[in-house]
Amino acid sequence: MVQNHLELAGQSYLEHFKDSIGYCGTALKASWYFFCHAFFPNTFTSSGSSTINKLQEEIESKMERINSRDLPIYEPITTIDV
């Protein structure tokens, strides 16, 4: 038996959509910091990295919640495929 991604994540389509759009917004924010920093090195000296680190922590926390459920047919999720 194979579960689809939404079942595995334990989310409705709308919940998953909100999370994904949020991750996208955070990544775009970090990209903007990196872009500006490329042209003006004294600006956003750690903003891009700290934004990415916070995003990683948020996703890892979500993965821990998913992996804590009893899902015997799956190996623990350790990475996110794009």
C-alpha positions as CSV (number, residue, x, y, z in Angstrom):
1,M,0.0,0.0,0.0
2,V,1.4,3.4,-1.0
3,Q,0.2,6.7,0.5
4,N,0.3,9.9,-1.4
5,H,2.3,12.9,-0.3
6,L,-0.6,14.7,1.4
7,E,-1.6,11.6,3.4
8,L,2.1,11.1,4.4
9,A,2.3,14.8,5.5
10,G,-1.1,14.5,7.3
11,Q,-2.4,17.6,5.6
12,S,-5.2,18.7,3.5
13,Y,-4.5,20.2,0.1
14,L,-5.1,23.7,1.5
15,E,-2.8,23.1,4.6
16,H,-0.1,21.8,2.3
17,F,-0.5,24.7,-0.1
18,K,-0.2,27.2,2.7
19,D,3.0,25.6,4.0
20,S,4.5,25.4,0.5
21,I,3.7,29.0,-0.3
22,G,5.2,30.0,3.0
23,Y,8.4,28.1,2.3
24,C,8.5,29.7,-1.1
25,G,8.1,33.2,0.3
26,T,10.8,32.6,2.9
27,A,13.2,31.3,0.2
28,L,12.4,34.3,-2.0
29,K,13.1,36.7,0.9
30,A,16.5,35.0,1.4
31,S,17.2,35.2,-2.3
32,W,16.5,38.9,-2.2
33,Y,19.0,39.3,0.6
34,F,21.6,37.4,-1.3
35,F,20.9,39.3,-4.5
36,C,21.3,42.7,-2.7
37,H,24.4,41.5,-0.8
38,A,26.0,40.6,-4.1
39,F,25.9,44.2,-5.3
40,F,26.3,45.9,-1.9
41,P,28.5,43.7,0.3
42,N,28.0,45.7,3.4
43,T,24.2,45.1,3.4
44,F,22.4,41.9,4.6
45,T,25.7,40.4,5.7
46,S,23.9,37.6,7.6
47,S,20.2,38.0,6.7
48,G,20.1,35.5,3.8
49,S,21.9,32.8,5.8
50,S,19.8,33.3,8.9
51,T,16.6,33.2,6.9
52,I,17.6,29.9,5.2
53,N,18.6,28.5,8.6
54,K,15.3,29.4,10.1
55,L,13.5,27.8,7.1
56,Q,15.6,24.6,7.6
57,E,14.7,24.5,11.3
58,E,11.0,24.9,10.4
59,I,11.1,22.1,7.9
60,E,13.1,19.8,10.1
61,S,10.6,20.4,12.9
62,K,7.8,19.4,10.5
63,M,9.7,16.3,9.5
64,E,10.1,15.3,13.1
65,R,6.3,15.6,13.7
66,I,5.7,13.5,10.6
67,N,8.3,10.9,11.5
68,S,6.9,10.6,15.0
69,R,3.7,9.1,13.7
70,D,3.4,5.3,13.3
71,L,4.0,4.8,9.6
72,P,5.6,1.3,9.3
73,I,5.7,1.2,5.5
74,Y,7.9,4.3,5.2
75,E,11.5,5.0,6.1
76,P,11.9,8.2,8.1
77,I,12.0,11.3,5.9
78,T,15.3,13.0,6.2
79,T,15.4,15.2,3.1
80,I,12.9,17.1,1.0
81,D,12.9,16.5,-2.7
82,V,12.2,19.4,-5.0
